[in-house]
Amino acid sequence: MRRRGALALAAAAALGLTACGGPTEEEQSSELEWDAESQQYVIEDDIASGEVPLKVWFEEEYLAEAAIAAFKEEFKDEYPDIEIEYELVTKNDAVEKMSLAGEAGNGADVYMSLYDQVARAIDDGTAAPLGEYTGVLRERMSDAATSVVSVEDQMYAVPVTTESLALIYNTTLLEELTGSAEPARTWEEIKALAATYNDPAANRWTLRMSTAEIYRAYPILSSMGWKVYPDGNVDDPGFDDPALTAALDYYGGLRDIYDVPSADSTWETIEEGFAKGETPYVITGPWSFSLFDTGAAENGFEYGVTTLPGVEGGGTAGSFAGMHVAVVSGYSEYPAAARVFANFLASDAGAAAVYAATGQIPAVNADLLAGIEGIEDDPHVAGIVAQSANAELIPQVPQYFWETGNTMVIDVWDDLSDAAAAQEKAVTTYNELHGL
């Protein structure tokens, strides 16, 4: 979950905007017919008649089936014979697989990916511009969501869902322990509760969180004033910032709250531990809601979701945003139908189907979320949306950023070195790997 982040223009420019393969933009859009009244492209006859199926790649079977069923229901009057086939391909592998399959003629027309892969897809020719849908989508989504998949005046992917870490709290247990169901706003408040509630011998902790990933540590470090990739430049991740030294020191001091080695801060000890109803706080994301819903029902507690705690006297806790996208293949022989399907996933009907199937939050503007069936009645969505306002779409970064950053926070958490030494090691390692 940590490989989420992209830089729209800078990353795309760094990779080169001219596709290495696939049809040119003119070839992709020259024969597309736009229906201004319906704000849709007119689907090609071969697809509309069902003679040829539209091919899509999804990572999850349940999402594929839900999205396709919703699409066919939405267009049952206009395109009653349309057929859609799907194949299961992981989002993280889709661009690489498409670069080979597309050229061979057996790729998808539309595929799901992560937004940090879009710049590479543009370079490979496996992401086609969305054409008229660019304007439609920009009216429904924030600049932050659309800009990271745009080059100049064109979007190259449809933002479908967004996510962020948040502070999730057991309201029932908090009221029992403190007399109030209101969550902590600062780490100092959490420390105060931990002083009386923690029992290491019984493996009882006030808060559980992964301590082996910079993705999870960043909200704390950012609250202390550290900004990752401050200029959006892949050459400078900000590891040499003096503010990071103090931030790492503070991060290491939180071991008193959760005195567990980083290697032991696993899914089982964090999310499953919270689901048992014995932990007041956990830091995770909406992917854990279904587990927590089950745990709350079985163990008799209620839980809430809110923004991440900050450091007293510090700044707002920022987090890394995540976004899943739908991409129209530059190799598709049916560019109109492909664009219609991809855009549908961000429409009210498509977003409702995605949300119902996955629980993931649609990437549309907050004022449109209330119109999506099921979301208004979900008490946990608001907390993720609130934290998403503080989330950052960081540059598309190399894998060694995560590896270097993870080592840095592990070294501090496990007391393998002090903050300054861990930071210096991160600077050296990153520069060495970046120079290869």
URSUL-V194607 format. One record per backbone hydrogen bond with DSSP energy under -0.5 kcal/mol. NH is the residue of the N-H (numbers start at 1). CO is the residue of the C=O. E is the energy in kcal/mol with one decimal. If there is no record, write none. Layout:
# URSUL-V194607
<<NH | CO | E> <NH | CO | E>>
This chain:
# URSUL-V194607
<<4 | 2 | -1.0> <5 | 3 | -0.5> <8 | 6 | -0.5> <11 | 7 | -0.6> <12 | 7 | -0.5> <12 | 8 | -1.8> <13 | 9 | -2.8> <14 | 10 | -2.3> <15 | 11 | -1.7> <16 | 12 | -1.6> <19 | 17 | -0.7> <20 | 123 | -3.2> <23 | 330 | -1.1> <28 | 24 | -2.2> <29 | 25 | -1.6> <30 | 26 | -1.5> <32 | 29 | -1.1> <34 | 32 | -0.5> <35 | 33 | -0.5> <35 | 40 | -3.1> <36 | 34 | -0.9> <39 | 35 | -1.6> <40 | 35 | -1.4> <42 | 33 | -2.9> <43 | 41 | -0.6> <48 | 44 | -3.0> <49 | 45 | -2.5> <50 | 47 | -1.1> <51 | 46 | -0.7> <52 | 46 | -2.2> <54 | 83 | -2.5> <56 | 85 | -2.5> <57 | 110 | -2.0> <58 | 87 | -2.1> <64 | 60 | -2.2> <65 | 61 | -2.6> <66 | 62 | -1.8> <67 | 63 | -2.9> <68 | 64 | -2.4> <69 | 65 | -2.1> <70 | 66 | -2.2> <71 | 67 | -2.3> <72 | 68 | -2.5> <73 | 69 | -1.9> <74 | 70 | -2.4> <75 | 71 | -2.1> <76 | 73 | -1.0> <79 | 75 | -3.3> <81 | 48 | -0.5> <82 | 79 | -1.2> <83 | 47 | -0.5> <85 | 54 | -2.9> <87 | 56 | -1.8> <89 | 58 | -2.3> <89 | 87 | -0.7> <93 | 90 | -1.0> <94 | 90 | -1.0> <94 | 91 | -0.5> <95 | 91 | -0.5> <97 | 93 | -2.5> <98 | 94 | -2.6> <99 | 95 | -2.0> <100 | 96 | -0.8> <100 | 97 | -0.7> <101 | 97 | -3.0> <102 | 98 | -2.8> <104 | 100 | -1.5> <105 | 101 | -0.8> <105 | 102 | -0.8> <106 | 101 | -2.2> <107 | 101 | -0.7> <109 | 55 | -2.9> <110 | 55 | -1.6> <111 | 327 | -2.3> <112 | 57 | -1.4> <113 | 325 | -2.6> <114 | 91 | -0.5> <115 | 323 | -1.9> <117 | 114 | -2.3> <118 | 115 | -0.8> <121 | 117 | -2.1> <122 | 118 | -2.5> <123 | 119 | -2.0> <124 | 120 | -2.4> <125 | 121 | -0.9> <125 | 122 | -0.7> <126 | 121 | -2.1> <127 | 121 | -1.0> <128 | 328 | -2.8> <130 | 155 | -2.6> <133 | 130 | -1.6> <134 | 131 | -1.9> <135 | 132 | -0.7> <136 | 132 | -1.1> <137 | 133 | -2.9> <138 | 134 | -2.1> <139 | 135 | -1.0> <139 | 136 | -0.5> <140 | 136 | -0.6> <140 | 137 | -1.1> <141 | 137 | -1.2> <146 | 142 | -2.1> <147 | 143 | -3.0> <148 | 144 | -1.0> <149 | 146 | -1.2> <150 | 147 | -1.6> <151 | 154 | -2.7> <154 | 151 | -1.8> <156 | 149 | -3.3> <158 | 326 | -3.1> <159 | 157 | -0.7> <160 | 324 | -3.1> <161 | 324 | -1.3> <162 | 361 | -2.8> <163 | 322 | -2.0> <166 | 284 | -2.4> <167 | 306 | -2.2> <168 | 166 | -0.6> <168 | 282 | -2.9> <169 | 304 | -2.3> <170 | 280 | -2.6> <171 | 169 | -1.0> <171 | 302 | -1.0> <172 | 302 | -1.2> <174 | 170 | -2.6> <175 | 171 | -2.1> <176 | 172 | -1.6> <177 | 173 | -2.3> <178 | 174 | -3.2> <179 | 174 | -0.6> <179 | 175 | -1.5> <180 | 174 | -0.7> <187 | 310 | -2.0> <190 | 186 | -1.3> <191 | 187 | -2.6> <192 | 188 | -2.0> <193 | 189 | -1.7> <194 | 190 | -2.4> <195 | 191 | -1.8> <196 | 193 | -1.2> <197 | 193 | -2.3> <198 | 194 | -1.8> <199 | 204 | -2.7> <202 | 199 | -1.1> <203 | 200 | -1.4> <204 | 199 | -2.2> <205 | 203 | -0.5> <206 | 257 | -0.6> <208 | 281 | -1.4> <216 | 213 | -0.5> <217 | 213 | -1.7> <218 | 214 | -2.1> <220 | 217 | -1.1> <221 | 217 | -2.0> <222 | 218 | -3.4> <223 | 219 | -1.5> <224 | 220 | -1.1> <225 | 222 | -1.8> <226 | 221 | -2.1> <228 | 226 | -0.5> <229 | 237 | -1.5> <230 | 227 | -0.6> <232 | 229 | -1.8> <234 | 232 | -0.5> <236 | 233 | -2.0> <241 | 238 | -1.6> <244 | 241 | -1.6> <245 | 241 | -0.6> <245 | 242 | -0.8> <246 | 242 | -1.0> <247 | 243 | -1.8> <248 | 244 | -2.8> <249 | 245 | -2.1> <250 | 246 | -2.2> <251 | 247 | -2.5> <252 | 248 | -2.6> <253 | 249 | -1.5> <254 | 250 | -0.6> <254 | 251 | -1.4> <255 | 252 | -1.4> <256 | 253 | -1.1> <257 | 254 | -1.6> <258 | 254 | -1.2> <260 | 258 | -2.3> <264 | 261 | -1.8> <265 | 262 | -1.6> <266 | 264 | -1.8> <270 | 266 | -1.8> <271 | 267 | -0.7> <272 | 267 | -1.8> <274 | 270 | -2.3> <275 | 271 | -2.1> <276 | 272 | -0.7> <276 | 273 | -0.7> <277 | 274 | -2.1> <278 | 273 | -0.7> <281 | 206 | -1.9> <282 | 168 | -2.2> <283 | 208 | -1.7> <284 | 166 | -1.4> <284 | 282 | -0.6> <288 | 285 | -2.1> <289 | 286 | -1.6> <292 | 288 | -2.3> <293 | 289 | -3.0> <294 | 290 | -1.9> <295 | 291 | -2.5> <296 | 292 | -3.0> <297 | 293 | -1.9> <298 | 294 | -2.3> <299 | 295 | -2.5> <300 | 296 | -1.0> <301 | 296 | -1.6> <304 | 169 | -2.6> <306 | 167 | -2.6> <310 | 185 | -2.2> <314 | 311 | -3.3> <315 | 223 | -2.7> <318 | 316 | -0.8> <319 | 390 | -0.7> <321 | 319 | -0.6> <321 | 392 | -2.3> <322 | 163 | -2.4> <324 | 161 | -2.0> <325 | 113 | -2.5> <326 | 158 | -2.2> <327 | 111 | -3.1> <329 | 109 | -2.3> <329 | 327 | -0.6> <332 | 329 | -1.3> <338 | 334 | -2.4> <339 | 335 | -1.8> <340 | 336 | -2.4> <341 | 337 | -2.4> <342 | 338 | -2.4> <343 | 339 | -2.6> <344 | 340 | -1.9> <345 | 341 | -1.2> <345 | 342 | -0.6> <346 | 343 | -1.8> <347 | 344 | -1.7> <350 | 344 | -0.6> <351 | 347 | -3.2> <352 | 348 | -2.0> <353 | 349 | -1.8> <354 | 350 | -2.5> <355 | 351 | -2.8> <356 | 352 | -2.6> <357 | 353 | -1.9> <358 | 354 | -2.3> <359 | 355 | -2.5> <361 | 162 | -0.8> <363 | 160 | -1.7> <365 | 140 | -3.1> <368 | 365 | -1.7> <369 | 365 | -0.9> <369 | 366 | -0.6> <370 | 366 | -0.7> <371 | 368 | -1.1> <372 | 369 | -2.0> <373 | 371 | -0.6> <375 | 372 | -1.8> <376 | 372 | -0.7> <378 | 375 | -1.8> <379 | 377 | -0.8> <381 | 378 | -0.8> <382 | 378 | -0.5> <384 | 380 | -1.0> <385 | 381 | -2.5> <386 | 382 | -2.5> <387 | 383 | -2.1> <388 | 384 | -2.4> <389 | 385 | -1.1> <390 | 387 | -1.8> <391 | 388 | -0.9> <392 | 319 | -3.2> <394 | 392 | -1.1> <397 | 395 | -0.5> <401 | 398 | -1.9> <402 | 398 | -0.7> <403 | 399 | -1.9> <404 | 400 | -2.4> <405 | 401 | -2.9> <406 | 402 | -2.8> <407 | 403 | -2.0> <408 | 404 | -1.9> <409 | 405 | -2.2> <410 | 406 | -2.4> <411 | 407 | -2.6> <412 | 408 | -1.6> <413 | 409 | -2.8> <414 | 410 | -3.0> <415 | 412 | -1.1> <416 | 411 | -2.6> <417 | 411 | -1.4> <422 | 418 | -2.5> <423 | 419 | -2.4> <424 | 420 | -2.5> <425 | 421 | -2.3> <426 | 422 | -1.8> <427 | 423 | -2.3> <428 | 424 | -2.3> <429 | 425 | -2.7> <430 | 426 | -2.6> <431 | 427 | -2.3> <432 | 428 | -2.2> <433 | 429 | -2.5> <434 | 430 | -2.9> <435 | 431 | -1.4> <436 | 433 | -0.9>>
